[in-house]
């Protein structure tokens, strides 16, 4: 996992290190260390929480086929 890029994506989406830390229940310093590359292998629970936050914040929702056909009609 490229943790540095994951943190960078979250920041690009408008989240501060403090907001990210609050969302994943860790300190801002931990997020800073991951984002700077100083920490390359965060603990499992933190990594899992970061991946889930990234999925929620940075992934566009997929449209269902029914919605897509309704919009195109």
Secondary structure, 3 states (H helix, E strand, C coil): CCHHHHHHHHHHCCCCHHHHHHHHCCCHHHHHHHHHCCCCCCCHHHHHHHHHHHHHHHCCCCCCHHHHHHHHC
